[in-house]
Amino acid sequence: MKISFFEILKVVLIGLLSIFLIIFLLFGSWVLWERNRDALVAIDLYSGKVELSYDASYDLSIKEFTERTYRHITLTTEYLGNIEAFISAPTIIPKEGLPVVIIMGGLEVGAETFRLIPDPGENIYVVFKYPYAPEYWKEGTPVVEIPVIRKSVLSVPSQVLSLQEWVSEQPWAEKERVTFAGFSLGAMFLPAVYHLAESRDVVLNPAVLAYAGADISDLLYTNMKKIDPLWRSSIAWLGETVIYGIEPARHLPYMNNEFLLINGTRDHQVSTYSWKKLHRLISQPKTIVILDEGHMHPRKPELTKKLVKISREWLGERGLIN
């Protein structure tokens, strides 16, 4: 029996349409599942056993702070990968320990952050290092890196709580005075960290959220300036969906604590809509400081020092640091 060209074409078109429909249904199902499941389910990851696997001194050569030591540590976990951090501490620590501030900054934050903390005093500072670095994206391909980014982002809240628990157990830490200070990207993660802690019955101290916002879609749209506006909204929405588990707006109503909120009126990276939404969703007690400044950046050391000063004074008033 001879089959005509048009019959073959019909079969091919039906096959292609079926494949497209299956892909569309799978994608739609994933989007619905991701955007409707409990946010805690995505971030409540079990760390398993946590051990210190690397601990080395770090020479920063900061002449003003000669009476301090600097360390680079790595905690190995069973299920959350490695947790890296940098520690700045006085050379002499009393037996009762000292207050600790865990700093969550930008994506490339590291030990250099300690240079921006004038007169650190009798306090210990710990800088959390994110499990994903920008060079991974540059060296890889989107198809491979997007799932890696998603996994890394969603692991951050559990990693941070594991670090906080480990720090609180150290003899050099004053357990009742361990708190967080989040700046820019770091402040975006803190709502998820505090909500997760609440669900685990872990009591955290008041914290600083500087230059944070809510609505990841708006944040992505605001910062993807090189992408045509015609596509930017859709890409931003999909990007938000990939990491929807850490969307601040989903966690802010559950942050039962006291917070210092700092933002800038000339910030072109976190829109006014975004930071006002964050302020609105956080319940009292809260202290709001609005600066006539742009977004913080390593190339703006004076602004960073101003933020550190405001944060330290606020934490000091609450007896959380010396």
N, C-alpha and C positions, 0 to 999 in steps of 0.2 A: 504494500500500500504506500503510495507516494504522499509525503507530507509537504504541504506548500510552505513557502518562505514566510507567509503571514501567520501561519499556525505556529511555526517555530518562534517567530517574533513575539507572538501572544504569550507563549509559555515562558519565554525569557522575561518578559515584562511582568508577568504575574509572579514569577520567582523573585525578581528584584523588589517588587512591591511588598511581597511577603517578608523578605529580609528586612526591608526598611521599617515595616510595621512592627516586627519583633524587636528591633533595636529601639524604636520609639517607645514601645511599651515597657521595655526593660529600663530605659533611661527615665521615663516618667515614674515608674514604680520606685526607682532609687531616689529620685527627687522628693517624692511624697513621703517616703520612709525617712529620709534624712531630715526633712524640715518639720516633721511631726513627732518624731520620737523624743523621749525625755532627754534634755540636754545632758543630764548627769550620766546617762548610760554611755554616752560617747567619750566621756573624760574620766569616769571612775575606773581607773585601771590599777590592777594589783601589782605592786612592785616586787613582792616576794622578799627574800633575804637581801639586805643592803649591807655592803662591806666597803671599807676604805681600801682601795686597791692601789692608789698612787698618792703620794704626798711629798712634794719637793719645795724647797725654799725658792723664792722668786726675788731677784734683785731689781728694784725699780729705780734705785739711786735718786731718791727724793731727799735732797739735802735738808729741807725744812723739817722733815719727820724722821730724824735719825733713830729715834727710840721706838721704831716699829719694825715688825717682821712681816714678810709677805710670802704666802704659800699658794701653790696651785695644787688642787686636789681632784681626785676622781673617785666617785662612789660607783661600785659595780652592783647592779641589781639583777635579780633573776629574770624579770619579765619586762622591765622598762628601759633596758639599755644602760649606758653609762651616764652618770650625772657629773658634770664638771663645774667647778667653782673656784674662785680666787678669794683669798682671805687676807685681810689687813688687821693686825692686832698689835697692841703695845708689847714691848719686850718682856715686861713684868706684869703678870696677871695674878690678882689676889686669889686665895683659895676658894672664895665664894663665886668666882667667875665675874664676867663683865657683860653689860648689855650687848645684844647683837642686832644689827640691822641687815636684813637680807635685801640686797638691791637687785631689782629687775629693770634692766635698761633696754637699749636698742638691740637690734639683731647682732651687731658685731661688737657688743660690749665685752670688755675684758679687764685685765689688771690695770690698764691705763686709767680706768675710772677713778682709781684712788688718788690720782693727781688733782682731781677736781673737787676733793673734799678738804677744804682748808681747816686746819686745827681739828683733826679727828678726835682728839681727846682720849679719855679712858673708855673707849668703846671699840667693839669689834665690828668690822664690816665684811660682809660676804657677798660677792657678786656672782649671781647665777649665770651660767653660760648655756645658751640655747643648744638643743641637740641638732640643729640644722644651721649650716653656714652658707652665705651667698655664693661662695665658690663652687658649691655642689651643683647649683643651678647652671652656672656658666660652663662647667665641665660636662654636664649631662644633657639629656634631652627631655622635653616636657612630658612625653608619654611615660617616662620612667620616674622623673622627679616629682610630678604632681602627687602620686600616691605616697611618696616618701615624705613630702612636705606635710601632707594631710596627717600621716601617722605621727610625725614629729610634733606638729602643732597640738594635736589632741592629747599627746603624752605630757605636755608641759605642766598642766595643773597637778597631776599626780607626781611628776618628778619634783616639782617645787615643794610639795607637802612632804615628800620623802626626805628632801634636803633639810627642811625645817625640823622634822622629827630627829634627824641625825644630829643637827646642830644643837638642839635642845638637850641632847643626851651627853654632850661633850663637857668635860670638867672645866673648860675655859669659858663656858657660856652660863650666864645667869638665866636660868630656865624661864623665870617669870617675865623676863624682859627681852624676848626675842620677837621682832616685828618686821614688817615689810615696808619698802619704799619702792614704788613702781614709777618709772619714767617712760613716757612715749609708749613703745610697743609693750614694755613690761607692765605698764599700768592697764593696758588692754586685757592682759591675762588675769589680773588680780581678782576681778569679779568672779571668774570661774574658780579660782583658787579658794576664795572665801566661801563660796556656795558649796564646793566639794568638802571643805573642812567642816562646814555646818552639818552636812549629811553624814559625816563620819563621827560626829560629836567631838570634834577637835576644836578647842577654844583658841582663837587667835587674838592678838592684840590689835588696837587701832592701827591704821596704815595710811600711807600717802599715795595718792593717785595723781600724778602730774602729767598733763598733756594727753589725757585719755579721752575717748569718745565712745559712743555706742553706734550700732548699725554698721556692720562690716561692709555691707554693700555700698553705703555712702562713702565710707573711708576709701575703698578701692576705687570707686568712681572718681573721687576727688584727686587721687594720686596717679591715676593712669592717664595722664595728660597727653601722651603720645598716641593714644588709641582714638580713632575716629569716634565722636560722640554717638554716631548711629549704632555702633557695636558696643560702646563702653558700658551702657546700662546692663545689657544682657551678660557680658563677660563678668562684670562686677557681681551680678546676682548669682551666677554660677560659681564664681570664686567663693562667695559667702557660703553657698550651699555645701561646698567641699569641706569647710571648716566650721560649719554651723554650730557645732557643739561648744565652741568657745565664744559665741556671740555674746558680748557683755549684757545686752538688754535682756537676755534670757536668765541671767544670774543676778543682776543688780537688785531685784526685789527681795532676794534671800540673804543679802549681806547684813546680818544683824550685828553691827559694830559701829565704831566712830571713824570717820574718814576726813582727811584733808584733801580737797579737790583744787587743783591748780590748772588754769588754762590761760591762753593768750588771745587777745582780740584780733591780732594780726596773723594768726596761724592759718597758713594756706594748705596744711596737710590734714588737720582735723577741723572740719567745718563747724561753724557756730551752731548749726542744727544738731550736729553730732554730740558736741560737748554739753549743750544745753539739755539734750535728751538724757545723757548720763547723769547730770546733776539732778534732773527731775525724778529719775527712777530710784536714786539712792535715798533711803529714808533718813530721818534725823536720828542721832545727832551728826551733823556734818559742818565742816568749815570750808567756805568757798573763797578762793583768792583768784581774782581776774587781773592779769597783767597786760599792760599795753605793749605786748611783745609778739614776735613770730614764734614758729615752732622751735623747740630746742634742737641743738645739733652740736657735735664735737667741735665744729668750727666756731661755736659761740660759747667759749669758756666762761665769759662773764655772766651770761644768762644762766648757765649751768650752776655756777657758784651761787647765784642769787636763789635758785631753786633749792639748792642744798641748804642754804642758810634758813630759808623759810621753813623747810621741812624739819630741820634740826630743832629750831625754836619751838615748833608745834609739838614734836615728839618729846622735847625736854619739858615742856609745860605739863605734859601728861606723865612725867616720871619714867618714860620708857628708855631714855638714854641719859648718860652723865653729861 
